[in-house]
Structures are given as structure tokens and as C-alpha cells.
């Protein structure tokens, strides 16, 4: 298993999202991230667990509004 810290750009690429979305999820305190100096760093295993738990889907206001419209 690769054991290194990923940057904002790397985690955005890994998740297939824009880097702006990464910062949005950090600001909402829903994405596991670690501040190292001025930089945000991510552990791939923590982000994977967060995605599997369903917290990634619930962090988007667009997804929440789509879900409520479908009910």
C-alpha cells in the first residue's frame, strides 16, 4: 500500500472532481484533510473511508436538493 500524503490537485484527480470542490468540502468540515503549514494534505485511505461511508455524497448541496426533489 502506498503510504504518502496527497496534495489538493492529486486528491481532486483521484476523486475525479475539481480542485474548487475539494476546498468546498474542506470548508464544510466534511472531508478528512490535514493542514501542513499553508498546504492541505490528504491520506488516501482516510478519503476512501469517507467516500465509502457516504459522507461525500451528503456534502454536496446539489446532491441534497436532487435527493429531496426525488422523494
PQR file of N, CA, C, O and H, with PARSE charges and radii, in Angstrom:
ATOM      1  N   UNK A   1       0.839  -1.179   0.000 -0.4000 1.5000
ATOM      2  CA  UNK A   1       0.000   0.000   0.000 -0.0000 2.0000
ATOM      3  C   UNK A   1       0.885   1.245   0.000  0.5500 1.7000
ATOM      4  O   UNK A   1       1.861   1.333   0.746 -0.5500 1.4000
ATOM      5  N   UNK A   2       0.533   2.177  -0.831 -0.4000 1.5000
ATOM      6  CA  UNK A   2       1.281   3.424  -0.909 -0.0000 2.0000
ATOM      7  C   UNK A   2       0.947   4.275   0.306  0.5500 1.7000
ATOM      8  O   UNK A   2      -0.225   4.490   0.616 -0.5500 1.4000
ATOM      9  H   UNK A   2      -0.259   2.105  -1.437  0.4000 1.0000
ATOM     10  N   UNK A   3       1.971   4.756   0.990 -0.4000 1.5000
ATOM     11  CA  UNK A   3       1.753   5.490   2.232 -0.0000 2.0000
ATOM     12  C   UNK A   3       2.363   6.883   2.117  0.5500 1.7000
ATOM     13  O   UNK A   3       3.404   7.165   2.711 -0.5500 1.4000
ATOM     14  H   UNK A   3       2.923   4.581   0.738  0.4000 1.0000
ATOM     15  N   UNK A   4       1.707   7.754   1.346 -0.4000 1.5000
ATOM     16  CA  UNK A   4       2.199   9.119   1.224 -0.0000 2.0000
ATOM     17  C   UNK A   4       1.020  10.081   1.259  0.5500 1.7000
ATOM     18  O   UNK A   4      -0.127   9.690   1.042 -0.5500 1.4000
ATOM     19  H   UNK A   4       0.861   7.526   0.864  0.4000 1.0000
ATOM     20  N   UNK A   5       1.318  11.324   1.529 -0.4000 1.5000
ATOM     21  CA  UNK A   5       0.306  12.370   1.590 -0.0000 2.0000
ATOM     22  C   UNK A   5       0.039  12.894   0.186  0.5500 1.7000
ATOM     23  O   UNK A   5       0.971  13.093  -0.592 -0.5500 1.4000
ATOM     24  H   UNK A   5       2.250  11.641   1.705  0.4000 1.0000
ATOM     25  N   UNK A   6      -1.232  13.120  -0.140 -0.4000 1.5000
ATOM     26  CA  UNK A   6      -1.615  13.641  -1.439 -0.0000 2.0000
ATOM     27  C   UNK A   6      -1.944  15.128  -1.329  0.5500 1.7000
ATOM     28  O   UNK A   6      -2.436  15.595  -0.302 -0.5500 1.4000
ATOM     29  H   UNK A   6      -1.990  12.958   0.492  0.4000 1.0000
ATOM     30  N   UNK A   7      -1.664  15.860  -2.405 -0.4000 1.5000
ATOM     31  CA  UNK A   7      -1.974  17.290  -2.466 -0.0000 2.0000
ATOM     32  C   UNK A   7      -3.424  17.494  -2.881  0.5500 1.7000
ATOM     33  O   UNK A   7      -4.120  16.534  -3.213 -0.5500 1.4000
ATOM     34  H   UNK A   7      -1.264  15.481  -3.239  0.4000 1.0000
ATOM     35  N   UNK A   8      -3.879  18.739  -2.861 -0.4000 1.5000
ATOM     36  CA  UNK A   8      -5.235  19.071  -3.306 -0.0000 2.0000
ATOM     37  C   UNK A   8      -5.429  18.630  -4.753  0.5500 1.7000
ATOM     38  O   UNK A   8      -6.436  17.999  -5.076 -0.5500 1.4000
ATOM     39  H   UNK A   8      -3.314  19.519  -2.592  0.4000 1.0000
ATOM     40  N   UNK A   9      -4.479  18.953  -5.624 -0.4000 1.5000
ATOM     41  CA  UNK A   9      -4.597  18.573  -7.026 -0.0000 2.0000
ATOM     42  C   UNK A   9      -4.626  17.054  -7.201  0.5500 1.7000
ATOM     43  O   UNK A   9      -5.399  16.538  -8.008 -0.5500 1.4000
ATOM     44  H   UNK A   9      -3.661  19.465  -5.361  0.4000 1.0000
ATOM     45  N   UNK A  10      -3.794  16.343  -6.455 -0.4000 1.5000
ATOM     46  CA  UNK A  10      -3.750  14.887  -6.574 -0.0000 2.0000
ATOM     47  C   UNK A  10      -5.046  14.245  -6.087  0.5500 1.7000
ATOM     48  O   UNK A  10      -5.548  13.317  -6.721 -0.5500 1.4000
ATOM     49  H   UNK A  10      -3.166  16.763  -5.800  0.4000 1.0000
ATOM     50  N   UNK A  11      -5.596  14.727  -4.968 -0.4000 1.5000
ATOM     51  CA  UNK A  11      -6.830  14.122  -4.455 -0.0000 2.0000
ATOM     52  C   UNK A  11      -8.006  14.473  -5.362  0.5500 1.7000
ATOM     53  O   UNK A  11      -8.925  13.670  -5.523 -0.5500 1.4000
ATOM     54  H   UNK A  11      -5.188  15.482  -4.454  0.4000 1.0000
ATOM     55  N   UNK A  12      -7.984  15.670  -5.955 -0.4000 1.5000
ATOM     56  CA  UNK A  12      -9.044  16.044  -6.902 -0.0000 2.0000
ATOM     57  C   UNK A  12      -9.008  15.128  -8.121  0.5500 1.7000
ATOM     58  O   UNK A  12     -10.049  14.653  -8.574 -0.5500 1.4000
ATOM     59  H   UNK A  12      -7.238  16.322  -5.824  0.4000 1.0000
ATOM     60  N   UNK A  13      -7.833  14.882  -8.644 -0.4000 1.5000
ATOM     61  CA  UNK A  13      -7.678  13.982  -9.785 -0.0000 2.0000
ATOM     62  C   UNK A  13      -8.117  12.572  -9.410  0.5500 1.7000
ATOM     63  O   UNK A  13      -8.831  11.920 -10.171 -0.5500 1.4000
ATOM     64  H   UNK A  13      -6.986  15.268  -8.276  0.4000 1.0000
ATOM     65  N   UNK A  14      -7.699  12.104  -8.258 -0.4000 1.5000
ATOM     66  CA  UNK A  14      -8.058  10.772  -7.785 -0.0000 2.0000
ATOM     67  C   UNK A  14      -9.568  10.593  -7.682  0.5500 1.7000
ATOM     68  O   UNK A  14     -10.106   9.550  -8.053 -0.5500 1.4000
ATOM     69  H   UNK A  14      -7.119  12.633  -7.639  0.4000 1.0000
ATOM     70  N   UNK A  15     -10.251  11.629  -7.171 -0.4000 1.5000
ATOM     71  CA  UNK A  15     -11.704  11.556  -6.994 -0.0000 2.0000
ATOM     72  C   UNK A  15     -12.484  11.948  -8.249  0.5500 1.7000
ATOM     73  O   UNK A  15     -13.690  11.717  -8.334 -0.5500 1.4000
ATOM     74  H   UNK A  15      -9.814  12.477  -6.870  0.4000 1.0000
ATOM     75  N   UNK A  16     -11.794  12.537  -9.214 -0.4000 1.5000
ATOM     76  CA  UNK A  16     -12.466  12.961 -10.440 -0.0000 2.0000
ATOM     77  C   UNK A  16     -13.329  14.194 -10.246  0.5500 1.7000
ATOM     78  O   UNK A  16     -14.390  14.327 -10.857 -0.5500 1.4000
ATOM     79  H   UNK A  16     -10.814  12.724  -9.145  0.4000 1.0000
ATOM     80  N   UNK A  17     -12.863  15.099  -9.386 -0.4000 1.5000
ATOM     81  CA  UNK A  17     -13.590  16.335  -9.101 -0.0000 2.0000
ATOM     82  C   UNK A  17     -12.672  17.523  -9.335  0.5500 1.7000
ATOM     83  O   UNK A  17     -11.470  17.357  -9.541 -0.5500 1.4000
ATOM     84  H   UNK A  17     -12.001  14.992  -8.890  0.4000 1.0000
ATOM     85  N   UNK A  18     -13.242  18.724  -9.304 -0.4000 1.5000
ATOM     86  CA  UNK A  18     -12.450  19.941  -9.459 -0.0000 2.0000
ATOM     87  C   UNK A  18     -11.792  20.298  -8.136  0.5500 1.7000
ATOM     88  O   UNK A  18     -12.291  19.956  -7.063 -0.5500 1.4000
ATOM     89  H   UNK A  18     -14.219  18.860  -9.137  0.4000 1.0000
ATOM     90  N   UNK A  19     -10.676  20.985  -8.229 -0.4000 1.5000
ATOM     91  CA  UNK A  19      -9.963  21.369  -7.002 -0.0000 2.0000
ATOM     92  C   UNK A  19     -10.814  22.314  -6.151  0.5500 1.7000
ATOM     93  O   UNK A  19     -10.696  22.313  -4.926 -0.5500 1.4000
ATOM     94  H   UNK A  19     -10.271  21.263  -9.100  0.4000 1.0000
ATOM     95  N   UNK A  20     -11.668  23.118  -6.788 -0.4000 1.5000
ATOM     96  CA  UNK A  20     -12.566  24.012  -6.043 -0.0000 2.0000
ATOM     97  C   UNK A  20     -13.520  23.213  -5.155  0.5500 1.7000
ATOM     98  O   UNK A  20     -13.864  23.642  -4.054 -0.5500 1.4000
ATOM     99  H   UNK A  20     -11.763  23.118  -7.783  0.4000 1.0000
ATOM    100  N   UNK A  21     -13.939  22.054  -5.645 -0.4000 1.5000
ATOM    101  CA  UNK A  21     -14.826  21.191  -4.856 -0.0000 2.0000
ATOM    102  C   UNK A  21     -14.095  20.655  -3.633  0.5500 1.7000
ATOM    103  O   UNK A  21     -14.682  20.542  -2.557 -0.5500 1.4000
ATOM    104  H   UNK A  21     -13.660  21.705  -6.540  0.4000 1.0000
ATOM    105  N   UNK A  22     -12.828  20.327  -3.791 -0.4000 1.5000
ATOM    106  CA  UNK A  22     -12.037  19.863  -2.648 -0.0000 2.0000
ATOM    107  C   UNK A  22     -12.027  20.943  -1.563  0.5500 1.7000
ATOM    108  O   UNK A  22     -12.284  20.643  -0.397 -0.5500 1.4000
ATOM    109  H   UNK A  22     -12.351  20.418  -4.665  0.4000 1.0000
ATOM    110  N   UNK A  23     -11.737  22.186  -1.929 -0.4000 1.5000
ATOM    111  CA  UNK A  23     -11.717  23.271  -0.943 -0.0000 2.0000
ATOM    112  C   UNK A  23     -13.084  23.491  -0.322  0.5500 1.7000
ATOM    113  O   UNK A  23     -13.178  23.786   0.870 -0.5500 1.4000
ATOM    114  H   UNK A  23     -11.529  22.430  -2.876  0.4000 1.0000
ATOM    115  N   UNK A  24     -14.150  23.352  -1.107 -0.4000 1.5000
ATOM    116  CA  UNK A  24     -15.506  23.497  -0.580 -0.0000 2.0000
ATOM    117  C   UNK A  24     -15.766  22.436   0.478  0.5500 1.7000
ATOM    118  O   UNK A  24     -16.285  22.740   1.552 -0.5500 1.4000
ATOM    119  H   UNK A  24     -14.074  23.112  -2.075  0.4000 1.0000
ATOM    120  N   UNK A  25     -15.402  21.178   0.175 -0.4000 1.5000
ATOM    121  CA  UNK A  25     -15.628  20.098   1.128 -0.0000 2.0000
ATOM    122  C   UNK A  25     -14.779  20.261   2.387  0.5500 1.7000
ATOM    123  O   UNK A  25     -15.218  19.894   3.478 -0.5500 1.4000
ATOM    124  H   UNK A  25     -14.980  20.931  -0.697  0.4000 1.0000
ATOM    125  N   UNK A  26     -13.577  20.805   2.251 -0.4000 1.5000
ATOM    126  CA  UNK A  26     -12.748  21.077   3.431 -0.0000 2.0000
ATOM    127  C   UNK A  26     -13.429  22.140   4.290  0.5500 1.7000
ATOM    128  O   UNK A  26     -13.546  21.977   5.505 -0.5500 1.4000
ATOM    129  H   UNK A  26     -13.221  21.103   1.366  0.4000 1.0000
ATOM    130  N   UNK A  27     -13.878  23.229   3.663 -0.4000 1.5000
ATOM    131  CA  UNK A  27     -14.517  24.327   4.401 -0.0000 2.0000
ATOM    132  C   UNK A  27     -15.759  23.864   5.138  0.5500 1.7000
ATOM    133  O   UNK A  27     -16.067  24.373   6.216 -0.5500 1.4000
ATOM    134  H   UNK A  27     -13.782  23.362   2.677  0.4000 1.0000
ATOM    135  N   UNK A  28     -16.467  22.916   4.575 -0.4000 1.5000
ATOM    136  CA  UNK A  28     -17.680  22.406   5.219 -0.0000 2.0000
ATOM    137  C   UNK A  28     -17.355  21.382   6.301  0.5500 1.7000
ATOM    138  O   UNK A  28     -18.261  20.843   6.938 -0.5500 1.4000
ATOM    139  H   UNK A  28     -16.216  22.503   3.700  0.4000 1.0000
ATOM    140  N   UNK A  29     -16.061  21.110   6.514 -0.4000 1.5000
ATOM    141  CA  UNK A  29     -15.589  20.179   7.554 -0.0000 2.0000
ATOM    142  C   UNK A  29     -16.076  18.760   7.352  0.5500 1.7000
ATOM    143  O   UNK A  29     -16.282  18.024   8.317 -0.5500 1.4000
ATOM    144  H   UNK A  29     -15.326  21.547   5.997  0.4000 1.0000
ATOM    145  N   UNK A  30     -16.258  18.380   6.113 -0.4000 1.5000
ATOM    146  CA  UNK A  30     -16.748  17.027   5.864 -0.0000 2.0000
ATOM    147  C   UNK A  30     -15.699  16.137   5.222  0.5500 1.7000
ATOM    148  O   UNK A  30     -15.838  14.914   5.234 -0.5500 1.4000
ATOM    149  H   UNK A  30     -16.091  18.979   5.329  0.4000 1.0000
ATOM    150  N   UNK A  31     -14.670  16.719   4.671 -0.4000 1.5000
ATOM    151  CA  UNK A  31     -13.644  15.916   4.013 -0.0000 2.0000
ATOM    152  C   UNK A  31     -12.421  15.814   4.924  0.5500 1.7000
ATOM    153  O   UNK A  31     -11.929  16.835   5.404 -0.5500 1.4000
ATOM    154  H   UNK A  31     -14.558  17.713   4.662  0.4000 1.0000
ATOM    155  N   UNK A  32     -11.921  14.598   5.169 -0.4000 1.5000
ATOM    156  CA  UNK A  32     -10.743  14.471   6.036 -0.0000 2.0000
ATOM    157  C   UNK A  32      -9.512  15.078   5.364  0.5500 1.7000
ATOM    158  O   UNK A  32      -9.079  14.627   4.304 -0.5500 1.4000
ATOM    159  H   UNK A  32     -12.321  13.768   4.778  0.4000 1.0000
ATOM    160  N   UNK A  33      -8.965  16.095   5.995 -0.4000 1.5000
ATOM    161  CA  UNK A  33      -7.804  16.802   5.453 -0.0000 2.0000
ATOM    162  C   UNK A  33      -6.933  17.269   6.611  0.5500 1.7000
ATOM    163  O   UNK A  33      -7.410  17.458   7.729 -0.5500 1.4000
ATOM    164  H   UNK A  33      -9.317  16.462   6.857  0.4000 1.0000
ATOM    165  N   UNK A  34      -5.667  17.448   6.327 -0.4000 1.5000
ATOM    166  CA  UNK A  34      -4.696  17.865   7.341 -0.0000 2.0000
ATOM    167  C   UNK A  34      -3.947  19.076   6.813  0.5500 1.7000
ATOM    168  O   UNK A  34      -3.431  19.054   5.696 -0.5500 1.4000
ATOM    169  H   UNK A  34      -5.279  17.295   5.418  0.4000 1.0000
ATOM    170  N   UNK A  35      -3.889  20.124   7.609 -0.4000 1.5000
ATOM    171  CA  UNK A  35      -3.163  21.330   7.224 -0.0000 2.0000
ATOM    172  C   UNK A  35      -1.701  21.157   7.634  0.5500 1.7000
ATOM    173  O   UNK A  35      -1.385  20.948   8.805 -0.5500 1.4000
ATOM    174  H   UNK A  35      -4.308  20.142   8.517  0.4000 1.0000
ATOM    175  N   UNK A  36      -0.827  21.249   6.643 -0.4000 1.5000
ATOM    176  CA  UNK A  36       0.615  21.154   6.885 -0.0000 2.0000
ATOM    177  C   UNK A  36       1.211  22.470   6.416  0.5500 1.7000
ATOM    178  O   UNK A  36       1.427  22.679   5.222 -0.5500 1.4000
ATOM    179  H   UNK A  36      -1.084  21.419   5.692  0.4000 1.0000
ATOM    180  N   UNK A  37       1.473  23.358   7.374 -0.4000 1.5000
ATOM    181  CA  UNK A  37       1.896  24.712   7.007 -0.0000 2.0000
ATOM    182  C   UNK A  37       0.744  25.417   6.313  0.5500 1.7000
ATOM    183  O   UNK A  37      -0.341  25.551   6.878 -0.5500 1.4000
ATOM    184  H   UNK A  37       1.297  23.188   8.344  0.4000 1.0000
ATOM    185  N   UNK A  38       0.981  25.868   5.082 -0.4000 1.5000
ATOM    186  CA  UNK A  38      -0.068  26.530   4.303 -0.0000 2.0000
ATOM    187  C   UNK A  38      -0.828  25.562   3.415  0.5500 1.7000
ATOM    188  O   UNK A  38      -1.813  25.943   2.783 -0.5500 1.4000
ATOM    189  H   UNK A  38       1.862  25.759   4.623  0.4000 1.0000
ATOM    190  N   UNK A  39      -0.377  24.307   3.360 -0.4000 1.5000
ATOM    191  CA  UNK A  39      -0.916  23.353   2.406 -0.0000 2.0000
ATOM    192  C   UNK A  39      -1.875  22.359   3.055  0.5500 1.7000
ATOM    193  O   UNK A  39      -1.711  21.981   4.215 -0.5500 1.4000
ATOM    194  H   UNK A  39       0.423  23.998   3.873  0.4000 1.0000
ATOM    195  N   UNK A  40      -2.867  21.950   2.292 -0.4000 1.5000
ATOM    196  CA  UNK A  40      -3.750  20.863   2.699 -0.0000 2.0000
ATOM    197  C   UNK A  40      -3.199  19.562   2.155  0.5500 1.7000
ATOM    198  O   UNK A  40      -2.804  19.487   0.991 -0.5500 1.4000
ATOM    199  H   UNK A  40      -3.001  22.257   1.350  0.4000 1.0000
ATOM    200  N   UNK A  41      -3.169  18.540   2.988 -0.4000 1.5000
ATOM    201  CA  UNK A  41      -2.695  17.216   2.587 -0.0000 2.0000
ATOM    202  C   UNK A  41      -3.747  16.172   2.964  0.5500 1.7000
ATOM    203  O   UNK A  41      -4.530  16.368   3.893 -0.5500 1.4000
ATOM    204  H   UNK A  41      -3.490  18.601   3.933  0.4000 1.0000
ATOM    205  N   UNK A  42      -3.748  15.078   2.238 -0.4000 1.5000
ATOM    206  CA  UNK A  42      -4.774  14.054   2.387 -0.0000 2.0000
ATOM    207  C   UNK A  42      -4.144  12.683   2.451  0.5500 1.7000
ATOM    208  O   UNK A  42      -3.144  12.411   1.787 -0.5500 1.4000
ATOM    209  H   UNK A  42      -3.112  14.919   1.483  0.4000 1.0000
ATOM    210  N   UNK A  43      -4.747  11.812   3.266 -0.4000 1.5000
ATOM    211  CA  UNK A  43      -4.390  10.393   3.297 -0.0000 2.0000
ATOM    212  C   UNK A  43      -5.418   9.680   2.437  0.5500 1.7000
ATOM    213  O   UNK A  43      -6.621   9.791   2.671 -0.5500 1.4000
ATOM    214  H   UNK A  43      -5.560  12.033   3.805  0.4000 1.0000
ATOM    215  N   UNK A  44      -4.944   8.956   1.452 -0.4000 1.5000
ATOM    216  CA  UNK A  44      -5.833   8.270   0.520 -0.0000 2.0000
ATOM    217  C   UNK A  44      -6.783   7.319   1.250  0.5500 1.7000
ATOM    218  O   UNK A  44      -7.964   7.242   0.911 -0.5500 1.4000
ATOM    219  H   UNK A  44      -3.966   8.866   1.262  0.4000 1.0000
ATOM    220  N   UNK A  45      -6.277   6.600   2.240 -0.4000 1.5000
ATOM    221  CA  UNK A  45      -7.132   5.653   2.962 -0.0000 2.0000
ATOM    222  C   UNK A  45      -8.224   6.363   3.753  0.5500 1.7000
ATOM    223  O   UNK A  45      -9.334   5.842   3.858 -0.5500 1.4000
ATOM    224  H   UNK A  45      -5.318   6.662   2.516  0.4000 1.0000
ATOM    225  N   UNK A  46      -7.939   7.540   4.312 -0.4000 1.5000
ATOM    226  CA  UNK A  46      -8.958   8.303   5.038 -0.0000 2.0000
ATOM    227  C   UNK A  46     -10.044   8.808   4.089  0.5500 1.7000
ATOM    228  O   UNK A  46     -11.232   8.759   4.409 -0.5500 1.4000
ATOM    229  H   UNK A  46      -7.037   7.963   4.227  0.4000 1.0000
ATOM    230  N   UNK A  47      -9.625   9.294   2.922 -0.4000 1.5000
ATOM    231  CA  UNK A  47     -10.581   9.801   1.943 -0.0000 2.0000
ATOM    232  C   UNK A  47     -11.420   8.651   1.398  0.5500 1.7000
ATOM    233  O   UNK A  47     -12.628   8.804   1.217 -0.5500 1.4000
ATOM    234  H   UNK A  47      -8.660   9.333   2.663  0.4000 1.0000
ATOM    235  N   UNK A  48     -10.805   7.506   1.134 -0.4000 1.5000
ATOM    236  CA  UNK A  48     -11.548   6.335   0.670 -0.0000 2.0000
ATOM    237  C   UNK A  48     -12.618   5.924   1.690  0.5500 1.7000
ATOM    238  O   UNK A  48     -13.759   5.648   1.318 -0.5500 1.4000
ATOM    239  H   UNK A  48      -9.824   7.381   1.281  0.4000 1.0000
ATOM    240  N   UNK A  49     -12.252   5.885   2.958 -0.4000 1.5000
ATOM    241  CA  UNK A  49     -13.209   5.518   4.012 -0.0000 2.0000
ATOM    242  C   UNK A  49     -14.342   6.548   4.094  0.5500 1.7000
ATOM    243  O   UNK A  49     -15.499   6.180   4.292 -0.5500 1.4000
ATOM    244  H   UNK A  49     -11.326   6.109   3.261  0.4000 1.0000
ATOM    245  N   UNK A  50     -14.016   7.820   3.943 -0.4000 1.5000
ATOM    246  CA  UNK A  50     -15.008   8.897   3.970 -0.0000 2.0000
ATOM    247  C   UNK A  50     -15.991   8.751   2.815  0.5500 1.7000
ATOM    248  O   UNK A  50     -17.197   8.920   2.995 -0.5500 1.4000
ATOM    249  H   UNK A  50     -13.075   8.119   3.782  0.4000 1.0000
ATOM    250  N   UNK A  51     -15.479   8.439   1.632 -0.4000 1.5000
ATOM    251  CA  UNK A  51     -16.345   8.242   0.463 -0.0000 2.0000
ATOM    252  C   UNK A  51     -17.241   7.023   0.684  0.5500 1.7000
ATOM    253  O   UNK A  51     -18.445   7.087   0.434 -0.5500 1.4000
ATOM    254  H   UNK A  51     -14.499   8.302   1.485  0.4000 1.0000
ATOM    255  N   UNK A  52     -16.663   5.912   1.152 -0.4000 1.5000
ATOM    256  CA  UNK A  52     -17.440   4.690   1.392 -0.0000 2.0000
ATOM    257  C   UNK A  52     -18.523   4.895   2.445  0.5500 1.7000
ATOM    258  O   UNK A  52     -19.578   4.266   2.373 -0.5500 1.4000
ATOM    259  H   UNK A  52     -15.685   5.860   1.355  0.4000 1.0000
ATOM    260  N   UNK A  53     -18.278   5.760   3.415 -0.4000 1.5000
ATOM    261  CA  UNK A  53     -19.255   5.990   4.483 -0.0000 2.0000
ATOM    262  C   UNK A  53     -20.477   6.764   3.999  0.5500 1.7000
ATOM    263  O   UNK A  53     -21.498   6.812   4.685 -0.5500 1.4000
ATOM    264  H   UNK A  53     -17.420   6.271   3.473  0.4000 1.0000
ATOM    265  N   UNK A  54     -20.373   7.369   2.820 -0.4000 1.5000
ATOM    266  CA  UNK A  54     -21.491   8.130   2.279 -0.0000 2.0000
ATOM    267  C   UNK A  54     -21.410   9.609   2.565  0.5500 1.7000
ATOM    268  O   UNK A  54     -22.249  10.371   2.084 -0.5500 1.4000
ATOM    269  H   UNK A  54     -19.544   7.330   2.262  0.4000 1.0000
ATOM    270  N   UNK A  55     -20.426  10.039   3.334 -0.4000 1.5000
ATOM    271  CA  UNK A  55     -20.311  11.457   3.672 -0.0000 2.0000
ATOM    272  C   UNK A  55     -19.988  12.325   2.466  0.5500 1.7000
ATOM    273  O   UNK A  55     -20.346  13.503   2.448 -0.5500 1.4000
ATOM    274  H   UNK A  55     -19.745   9.420   3.724  0.4000 1.0000
ATOM    275  N   UNK A  56     -19.331  11.783   1.473 -0.4000 1.5000
ATOM    276  CA  UNK A  56     -19.002  12.569   0.275 -0.0000 2.0000
ATOM    277  C   UNK A  56     -20.270  12.947  -0.466  0.5500 1.7000
ATOM    278  O   UNK A  56     -20.399  14.079  -0.934 -0.5500 1.4000
ATOM    279  H   UNK A  56     -19.040  10.827   1.488  0.4000 1.0000
ATOM    280  N   UNK A  57     -21.195  12.028  -0.579 -0.4000 1.5000
ATOM    281  CA  UNK A  57     -22.442  12.298  -1.310 -0.0000 2.0000
ATOM    282  C   UNK A  57     -23.286  13.323  -0.577  0.5500 1.7000
ATOM    283  O   UNK A  57     -23.929  14.157  -1.213 -0.5500 1.4000
ATOM    284  H   UNK A  57     -21.090  11.109  -0.199  0.4000 1.0000
ATOM    285  N   UNK A  58     -23.296  13.278   0.734 -0.4000 1.5000
ATOM    286  CA  UNK A  58     -24.134  14.193   1.501 -0.0000 2.0000
ATOM    287  C   UNK A  58     -23.515  15.573   1.649  0.5500 1.7000
ATOM    288  O   UNK A  58     -24.169  16.492   2.143 -0.5500 1.4000
ATOM    289  H   UNK A  58     -22.773  12.600   1.251  0.4000 1.0000
ATOM    290  N   UNK A  59     -22.254  15.736   1.226 -0.4000 1.5000
ATOM    291  CA  UNK A  59     -21.602  17.028   1.403 -0.0000 2.0000
ATOM    292  C   UNK A  59     -21.945  18.014   0.305  0.5500 1.7000
ATOM    293  O   UNK A  59     -21.671  19.206   0.443 -0.5500 1.4000
ATOM    294  H   UNK A  59     -21.722  14.990   0.825  0.4000 1.0000
ATOM    295  N   UNK A  60     -22.539  17.546  -0.781 -0.4000 1.5000
ATOM    296  CA  UNK A  60     -22.876  18.432  -1.893 -0.0000 2.0000
ATOM    297  C   UNK A  60     -24.303  18.919  -1.762  0.5500 1.7000
ATOM    298  O   UNK A  60     -25.226  18.110  -1.659 -0.5500 1.4000
ATOM    299  H   UNK A  60     -22.763  16.578  -0.893  0.4000 1.0000
ATOM    300  N   UNK A  61     -24.500  20.227  -1.764 -0.4000 1.5000
ATOM    301  CA  UNK A  61     -25.846  20.772  -1.675 -0.0000 2.0000
ATOM    302  C   UNK A  61     -26.656  20.405  -2.909  0.5500 1.7000
ATOM    303  O   UNK A  61     -27.877  20.268  -2.824 -0.5500 1.4000
ATOM    304  H   UNK A  61     -23.750  20.883  -1.847  0.4000 1.0000
ATOM    305  N   UNK A  62     -25.997  20.241  -4.065 -0.4000 1.5000
ATOM    306  CA  UNK A  62     -26.692  19.824  -5.278 -0.0000 2.0000
ATOM    307  C   UNK A  62     -27.267  18.425  -5.114  0.5500 1.7000
ATOM    308  O   UNK A  62     -28.406  18.168  -5.504 -0.5500 1.4000
ATOM    309  H   UNK A  62     -25.005  20.352  -4.135  0.4000 1.0000
ATOM    310  N   UNK A  63     -26.494  17.536  -4.547 -0.4000 1.5000
ATOM    311  CA  UNK A  63     -26.969  16.170  -4.349 -0.0000 2.0000
ATOM    312  C   UNK A  63     -28.127  16.145  -3.358  0.5500 1.7000
ATOM    313  O   UNK A  63     -29.083  15.390  -3.538 -0.5500 1.4000
ATOM    314  H   UNK A  63     -25.568  17.745  -4.230  0.4000 1.0000
ATOM    315  N   UNK A  64     -28.046  16.956  -2.327 -0.4000 1.5000
ATOM    316  CA  UNK A  64     -29.114  17.002  -1.332 -0.0000 2.0000
ATOM    317  C   UNK A  64     -30.403  17.540  -1.952  0.5500 1.7000
ATOM    318  O   UNK A  64     -31.484  17.015  -1.688 -0.5500 1.4000
ATOM    319  H   UNK A  64     -27.270  17.569  -2.181  0.4000 1.0000
ATOM    320  N   UNK A  65     -30.294  18.572  -2.766 -0.4000 1.5000
ATOM    321  CA  UNK A  65     -31.503  19.131  -3.367 -0.0000 2.0000
ATOM    322  C   UNK A  65     -32.089  18.173  -4.394  0.5500 1.7000
ATOM    323  O   UNK A  65     -33.310  18.090  -4.520 -0.5500 1.4000
ATOM    324  H   UNK A  65     -29.415  18.998  -2.981  0.4000 1.0000
ATOM    325  N   UNK A  66     -31.251  17.444  -5.135 -0.4000 1.5000
ATOM    326  CA  UNK A  66     -31.753  16.459  -6.086 -0.0000 2.0000
ATOM    327  C   UNK A  66     -32.461  15.335  -5.348  0.5500 1.7000
ATOM    328  O   UNK A  66     -33.503  14.854  -5.795 -0.5500 1.4000
ATOM    329  H   UNK A  66     -30.258  17.511  -5.033  0.4000 1.0000
ATOM    330  N   UNK A  67     -31.903  14.914  -4.220 -0.4000 1.5000
ATOM    331  CA  UNK A  67     -32.488  13.835  -3.446 -0.0000 2.0000
ATOM    332  C   UNK A  67     -33.849  14.244  -2.905  0.5500 1.7000
ATOM    333  O   UNK A  67     -34.783  13.441  -2.925 -0.5500 1.4000
ATOM    334  H   UNK A  67     -31.057  15.305  -3.856  0.4000 1.0000
ATOM    335  N   UNK A  68     -33.980  15.455  -2.429 -0.4000 1.5000
ATOM    336  CA  UNK A  68     -35.249  15.889  -1.856 -0.0000 2.0000
ATOM    337  C   UNK A  68     -36.317  16.063  -2.937  0.5500 1.7000
ATOM    338  O   UNK A  68     -37.508  15.911  -2.668 -0.5500 1.4000
ATOM    339  H   UNK A  68     -33.222  16.106  -2.413  0.4000 1.0000
ATOM    340  N   UNK A  69     -35.890  16.381  -4.153 -0.4000 1.5000
ATOM    341  CA  UNK A  69     -36.854  16.512  -5.249 -0.0000 2.0000
ATOM    342  C   UNK A  69     -37.360  15.164  -5.723  0.5500 1.7000
ATOM    343  O   UNK A  69     -38.452  15.072  -6.285 -0.5500 1.4000
ATOM    344  H   UNK A  69     -34.922  16.505  -4.372  0.4000 1.0000
ATOM    345  N   UNK A  70     -36.578  14.118  -5.503 -0.4000 1.5000
ATOM    346  CA  UNK A  70     -36.956  12.786  -5.973 -0.0000 2.0000
ATOM    347  C   UNK A  70     -37.933  12.103  -5.023  0.5500 1.7000
ATOM    348  O   UNK A  70     -38.583  11.133  -5.410 -0.5500 1.4000
ATOM    349  H   UNK A  70     -35.691  14.193  -5.047  0.4000 1.0000
ATOM    350  N   UNK A  71     -38.050  12.584  -3.799 -0.4000 1.5000
ATOM    351  CA  UNK A  71     -38.923  11.936  -2.798 -0.0000 2.0000
ATOM    352  C   UNK A  71     -40.378  12.202  -3.057  0.5500 1.7000
ATOM    353  O   UNK A  71     -41.235  11.730  -2.310 -0.5500 1.4000
ATOM    354  H   UNK A  71     -37.522  13.372  -3.484  0.4000 1.0000
TER
END
